[in-house]
Structure formats: structure tokens, C-alpha cells
Amino acid sequence: MKQALTHDHYIPADWRDFWALTKPRVMSLVVFTALCGLLAAPGNIHPVIGFTAILCIALGAGASGALNQWYEADLDAKMKRTEKRPLPDGRMEKQSALHFGVGLAAFSILIMAVAVNYLSAAILAFSIFFYAVVYTVWLKRSTPQNIVIGGAAGAFPPLIGWAAVSGDVTIMPILLFAIIFLWTPPHFWALALFMKSDYGNAGVPMLPVVAGRRTTRNQIFYYTFPMILAALAPFILGYAGILYGITAAVLNAIFLIFAAQVWRNESDDIATMKPEKRLFAFSILYLFILFGVLAADNMLSFAKVAYL
Amino acid sequence: MSDDPNSIKASASDKKPAPIIDGEAKIIGRFNAEQSQQIRERQKARSNMMGIILMSLCVLFFAITIVKIGVWG
């Protein structure tokens, strides 16, 4: 990490640095899955309240990102992927990131409670706590299972979106939670396989660093099966229509093929880790399409009922 | 005394920029024109952004209030 004595460190941080603290790319996936949870939920929500719920979820995710970067500034400085973030690059005071994160978290929870409902505010508060404290402070540096348990933090948004509309939590939002929860290990371990040296240098006990690439590839393949089961469950249990069923079947078949290619790959050379890179890229697309189709399917069924 | 970061001479030379402690709040020393300009630009950009955010929140809170009291059904 750069020393605080450099001149640039003391120039007031640019607003873009605060924006970067919120991890905008992660936030986009959070907003999308939350929106899909909101659209898939039964019942109506006023567009203004719906917008407020999504905004609060986005702000909560941003707060989690800021608190994560505040706590992990030393780790980020050791990894090429993260060394240009505002804190390790010396563009911002560490305390500013902490104040920004705490303020944003409190603001998002408060507005959610006042404008939407207490249940969604409580889940939002728990998800911020889970990501910032349970995952970042406790799990990440202590166990190779960090992202398995920590994955729960990223699985909350559709649950919050659902709770914002219906005011309760039923089997369907728990399935949405399970899909993201079980999707997280293959997604992150695929990344960790070709970023192993980065994590190793930073001393983060990611599975490839601790248990090796073979074990990680096995785990990616094994986790794919419960993930597929969770992804097909909404159709099997009758919570989603044929459009979702067909799309989920196709997406999961592709995911399984890519996961099998990773499983069969024996390479330790990052240059020949195309299957891992392919799986990582596809896993993002997978989640976007799966949740997008789930929301579309639900809206189509509503339209059908209204037409009849 | 040209090494003294607080001296006008040192600040003007731009060889060793004067330290500023903790953002705008506790500025010590002097700045050269370029540094002052950069700080002003940052402050202006942050103020503009804060203004936009506050205005947006005013509109949002107004809309939430209207919805909550049931005017829009």
C-alpha cells in the first residue's frame, strides 16, 4: 500500500473514488437479481416504492463493498486485480471509506424500513452485516470455505426484492437464494483458479491456494449438481412456467459441460486455463439470463391471467 | 531553507509539494497554483455531485410521501 506521505494522498478524494468503493460491477448484478426477485414476487408494489426498494438494496450493496474495501485495503494492495482501487492506490483516506460505508449502510436500512417494510429492511441489514463482518472480517482470511458460506451475502438481494413486495418469505424466494448461494462456489473458484498467485501473494486462503487446483476443480464440478437442482426446482415445483423450465435446462446443460471441461483440465499454466475462464465468464451470463427469464416468465403468467 | 515545505519558496518551486493533512479540513502549508486548482476542481465536482444527489433524494422522498398518503392510489 502506498504511504500516506505522498502528496496525492492528501488531495480531497474525487467523487468517482467513492463510486469505485461501492464496487459498481458487483452492484449491477445485485440490482438485477433483486429486481428479478421483486418482479417474480406475487402481489403489487407501487413503482415508486419498488424503485426505492431497489435503490436501498443497491446502496446496501455499495455500503458492503465500501466496508469490504476499507477492511481489506492491505490485501487489495498485494493483488494486481485490486491494487488500483482507491485505498491501496492512495487516492483516499481509509477513514473516509469507513465513514462512507457505515453512513450508506445506515441510510439504506433506514429508508428501506420507512418506505418499504421492516422485513426487507431487516434482511438488508443482516446481509450487510453478513458480508462486511462474517465474510470480510471473519471467514475470508481464516478458511478456504470462505466463499461457500460468504456466498450467502450475495444471495440475499432476490430475497429482499421478494420481501419488499409480499412482506413475507416463502419457498420460492428461498429457492432464489439457494440458486445464487450454490452458484457462488463454482463462479468464484473458477476465478480463483486462474488468479491463484494473486490470492497466494495476498495470503488469502482460497481453495486453490490451500488445497490445490485438482481439489478445486473437483469441488467446482460437485457443486454444479446441487446448483442445477436448485435452478430447476422452481419449474419442477410449479413456481415457474415452461419458458423458465426450458431456459433453465439449456443454461444448466451448458454450465455442466463447461464445469466438466474444467474438471478434466489438468493444466497449471494460466495461459491454458481457457475452460476456467470460459466457465467464469459464462457463470455471470448464466445468472443474468436465468433470473431475467424467471422474471419474464412470471410477468407473462400475470399477463395471461389478466387477458383471460 | 528551501527544503522547508511551508516556505513560499519551496511551494512555488513545485519540487516538493506541501503536505496537506486530512483533506480540506486541516490544511497546513501552502500550495502552488496547480495544486490549488486541482483541489478547487475536486471540491467543485464533489459539491456538484452532492447537490445532484440531494435534489434527487428530495424528489424521491416527496414521491414516497405522496404514495404513502395514498394520493396516487
Boltz contact constraints between the chains, C-beta under 6 A:
constraints:
  - contact:
      token1: [A, 7]
      token2: [B, 17]
      max_distance: 6.0
  - contact:
      token1: [A, 10]
      token2: [B, 20]
      max_distance: 6.0
  - contact:
      token1: [A, 12]
      token2: [B, 23]
      max_distance: 6.0
  - contact:
      token1: [A, 12]
      token2: [B, 24]
      max_distance: 6.0
  - contact:
      token1: [A, 12]
      token2: [B, 42]
      max_distance: 6.0
  - contact:
      token1: [A, 14]
      token2: [B, 42]
      max_distance: 6.0
  - contact:
      token1: [A, 15]
      token2: [B, 45]
      max_distance: 6.0
  - contact:
      token1: [A, 15]
      token2: [B, 46]
      max_distance: 6.0
  - contact:
      token1: [A, 15]
      token2: [B, 49]
      max_distance: 6.0
  - contact:
      token1: [A, 46]
      token2: [B, 67]
      max_distance: 6.0
  - contact:
      token1: [A, 48]
      token2: [B, 63]
      max_distance: 6.0
  - contact:
      token1: [A, 48]
      token2: [B, 67]
      max_distance: 6.0
  - contact:
      token1: [A, 115]
      token2: [B, 64]
      max_distance: 6.0
